Amino acid sequence: MPLAQTGLAVGDVSRFLAGILTTALWNVPPNPTITVQRPQANPGTGTTTQPRINLFLYEVEIDAAMRNVPLTSGSSMPLWLVLRYVLTGFDKNGESDTPDSHDLMGMAMQVLMGVGTALPALAGYTSLSDNPEPLKLTFDQATPELLSRLMQGPDDKYRCSAAFQVRPVLIAEPLPPSGMQLVGINYVLGTKIGLAGVKNFVLPNLGPVLTGAHPLEVELGDTLTLTGESLNGGNLTVSFGAATLVPNMQQPQAMAMVVNGIDPTVMSADKIAVSVRETLASGLVLSSGLVNVSLLPTVASVSIAAIAKVSSTNPNVYATLTFKGKLLGSKRDYIECALVWNGKVAILLDTPDLSFVPLPDQSEQQFAMTPDQAVPQGEYFVVLRINGQQAKQTFTLSMVSP
């Protein structure tokens, strides 16, 4: 649609509606004619006895819902209009308030009810054919106050009519938009020049794209598989939190790597943000989106370093528990240990032994129970969590005082 032709849009809506009514009713008794003007009984010489349907555009309103909608991002705002019409039927005697005139009004309303399916085509109406927003025709209330206001004056009288509106009708400046434009489009004339407007073919590399990970929980030494697009490039690395992993298998939609090389002085078991980075020849880096993967602690063993009864009269026991493994937590981490008995948590310990100095490689951890944390003697499952990430391994401890 040439923007320069949108100035004809208001008139073309009236022409289109009149054409639709003419096409639908020209051979339907009483074969009415269609006029577009003020609703008056005598439109001209020689037509006083011809049944007639009249369209009257009585108001042009700015569409408030689209007032701030540009054609393209960054361009100036066009006009989006609401066109309000009244439709009046006239019988062969030029009367608008007889049963015959009411028949004409009802027939026209019936045609306009289905005009929505015809609006998208608009063949021959270049100012409307490519309207960016679909045109809509809806009926309004034709109140006595509205009709009395429209049909006042010495030569006019109240005439029963139907009201409807067409929106949103575009009127735009005959200038190309100031925002981003498509190559190969003449925005002034509304023509497509195609490949004649293309000077260089550029196929940009949008970089790797991540859509998922499997498994979502990994331990050190596990193989992590990432899925997505463009994952078979030659300069790809995987950012696994603060660590960098090198893929050992690459396909366009998947890549795999072993989770290793984690520095325990920097990283701990936690939710880890994972992304794929591509280093370009210029030295710039393209990065995919992020997926989250849980890095779990690994518990190799749990032992009781010391255990004792609360007292000679209280057989409940408290103990010092020692864990060995990988990524068992440091002073910067939230560490929990749970003793589970008969399917229920008997006690949750969330403060490691303050007298224990953990190794920098996070290979050991220790909890010291106090007498007020004592539990009944028996067999317990031990569960360890670091920063909310629970180790897969559980061990059975015999919490029995010798």
DALINGI-V892886 format. One record per pair of residues at least 12 apart in sequence whose C-alpha atoms are under 8 Angstrom apart, sorted by the first residue. I is the first residue (numbers start at 0). GAP is how many residues later the second one is. If there is no record, write none. Layout:
# DALINGI-V892886
i={I;I}
gap={GAP;GAP}
This chain:
# DALINGI-V892886
i={0;0;0;0;0;0;0;0;1;1;1;1;1;1;1;1;2;2;2;2;2;2;2;2;2;2;3;3;3;3;3;3;4;4;4;5;5;5;5;5;6;6;6;7;8;8;8;8;8;9;9;11;11;11;12;13;13;13;15;15;17;17;17;17;19;19;20;20;20;20;21;23;29;30;31;31;31;31;31;32;32;32;32;33;33;33;33;34;34;34;34;35;35;35;35;36;36;36;36;37;37;37;38;38;38;38;38;38;39;40;40;40;40;41;47;47;47;48;48;48;48;49;49;49;49;50;50;50;50;50;50;50;51;51;51;51;51;52;52;52;52;52;52;52;53;53;53;53;54;54;54;54;55;55;55;56;56;56;56;57;57;57;57;58;58;58;59;59;59;59;60;60;60;60;61;61;61;61;62;62;62;62;62;65;66;66;70;70;71;71;71;72;72;73;73;73;73;74;74;74;75;75;76;77;77;77;77;78;78;78;78;79;79;79;79;79;80;80;80;80;80;81;81;81;81;81;82;82;82;82;83;83;83;83;84;84;84;85;85;85;85;85;86;86;86;86;86;87;87;87;87;87;87;88;88;88;88;88;88;89;90;95;95;96;96;104;104;108;111;112;114;115;115;115;118;118;118;119;119;127;130;130;132;133;134;134;134;134;135;135;135;136;136;136;136;137;137;137;138;138;138;138;139;139;139;139;140;140;140;141;141;141;146;146;146;173;174;174;175;182;182;183;183;183;184;205;206;206;206;206;206;207;207;207;207;207;207;207;207;207;207;208;208;208;208;208;208;208;209;209;209;209;209;209;209;209;209;209;210;210;210;210;211;211;211;211;212;212;212;212;212;213;214;215;215;215;216;216;216;216;217;217;217;217;217;218;218;218;218;218;219;219;219;219;219;219;219;220;220;220;221;221;222;222;222;222;223;223;223;223;224;224;224;224;225;225;225;226;226;226;227;227;227;228;228;228;229;229;230;230;230;230;230;230;231;231;231;231;231;231;232;234;234;234;235;235;235;235;236;236;236;237;237;237;237;238;238;238;238;238;239;239;239;239;240;240;240;240;241;241;242;242;242;243;244;244;244;244;244;245;262;263;263;263;263;264;264;267;267;267;267;267;267;267;268;268;268;268;268;268;268;268;268;268;269;269;269;269;269;269;269;270;270;270;270;270;271;271;271;271;272;272;272;272;273;273;273;273;274;274;274;274;274;275;275;293;294;295;295;295;295;295;295;296;296;296;296;296;296;296;296;296;296;297;297;297;297;297;297;297;298;298;298;298;298;298;298;298;298;299;299;299;299;299;300;300;300;300;301;301;301;301;301;301;302;302;302;302;303;303;303;303;303;304;304;304;304;305;305;305;306;306;306;306;306;307;308;309;309;314;314;315;315;315;315;316;316;316;316;316;316;316;316;317;317;317;317;317;317;318;318;318;318;318;319;319;319;319;320;320;320;321;321;321;321;322;322;322;323;323;323;324;324;324;325;325;325;325;326;326;326;327;327;327;327;327;328;328;328;329;329;329;332;332;333;333;333;333;334;334;334;334;334;334;334;335;335;335;335;335;335;335;335;336;336;336;336;336;336;336;337;337;337;338;338;338;338;339;339;339;339;340;340;340;345;346;346;348;348;350;351;351;351;351;352;352;352;376;376;376;376;377;377;377;378;378;378;378;379;379;379;379;380;380;380;380;381;381;381;381;382}
gap={125;126;127;128;129;130;188;189;124;125;172;185;186;187;188;189;124;168;169;170;171;172;184;185;186;187;168;169;170;171;184;185;121;122;169;121;122;164;165;166;120;164;165;119;118;119;160;161;162;73;159;113;115;116;115;22;41;43;106;109;16;17;18;37;91;95;13;87;90;91;12;87;21;20;18;19;20;21;72;17;18;19;20;18;19;20;21;17;18;19;20;18;19;20;21;17;18;19;20;16;17;18;15;16;17;49;112;120;116;49;53;54;55;52;44;45;46;42;43;44;45;41;42;43;44;38;39;40;41;42;43;50;37;38;39;40;52;34;35;36;37;51;52;55;33;34;35;36;30;31;32;33;29;30;31;26;27;28;29;26;27;28;92;24;25;26;21;22;23;24;20;21;22;23;17;18;19;20;17;18;19;104;105;14;12;13;61;106;105;107;108;106;107;103;104;105;106;102;103;104;101;102;95;92;93;94;95;90;91;92;93;87;88;89;90;91;86;87;88;89;90;83;84;85;86;87;82;83;84;86;79;80;81;82;78;79;80;56;75;76;77;78;18;74;75;76;77;13;17;71;72;73;74;12;13;14;15;16;72;14;13;63;64;62;63;56;57;53;25;24;22;19;20;21;15;16;17;14;15;41;38;39;35;34;31;32;33;34;30;31;32;27;28;29;30;26;27;28;23;24;25;26;22;23;24;25;21;22;23;19;20;21;12;13;14;14;12;13;12;14;15;12;13;14;12;80;23;71;79;80;81;20;21;22;23;68;69;70;78;79;80;19;20;21;22;67;79;80;16;17;18;19;65;66;78;79;80;81;15;16;17;80;14;15;16;79;12;13;14;78;80;12;78;76;77;78;76;77;78;79;41;75;76;77;78;40;76;77;78;79;39;40;42;75;76;78;106;37;38;39;36;37;33;34;35;36;32;33;34;35;29;30;31;32;28;29;30;26;27;28;24;25;26;23;24;25;22;23;19;20;21;22;23;24;18;19;20;21;22;23;45;43;44;45;40;41;42;43;39;40;41;36;37;38;39;34;35;36;37;38;32;33;34;35;26;31;32;33;24;25;18;19;20;17;12;13;14;15;16;12;98;63;96;97;98;95;96;27;59;60;61;62;65;118;25;26;27;28;58;59;60;117;118;120;24;25;26;116;117;118;119;21;22;23;24;118;20;21;22;23;17;18;19;20;16;17;18;19;12;13;14;15;16;12;13;95;94;31;90;93;94;95;96;28;29;30;31;88;89;92;93;94;95;27;28;29;30;93;94;95;24;25;26;27;29;92;93;94;95;23;24;25;26;93;22;23;24;94;19;20;21;22;93;95;18;19;20;94;15;16;17;18;93;14;15;16;17;13;14;15;12;13;92;93;94;93;92;61;64;61;62;58;59;60;61;54;57;58;59;60;82;83;84;51;52;53;55;56;57;49;50;51;55;80;46;47;48;49;45;46;47;42;43;44;45;41;42;43;39;40;41;37;38;39;35;36;37;38;34;35;36;34;35;36;37;58;33;36;57;28;30;32;53;54;16;52;53;54;15;16;17;49;50;51;52;12;13;14;15;16;48;49;50;12;13;30;45;46;47;48;44;45;46;41;42;43;44;40;41;42;43;38;39;40;29;26;28;18;20;16;13;14;15;16;13;14;15;21;22;23;24;20;21;22;17;18;19;20;16;17;18;19;13;14;15;16;12;13;14;15;12}
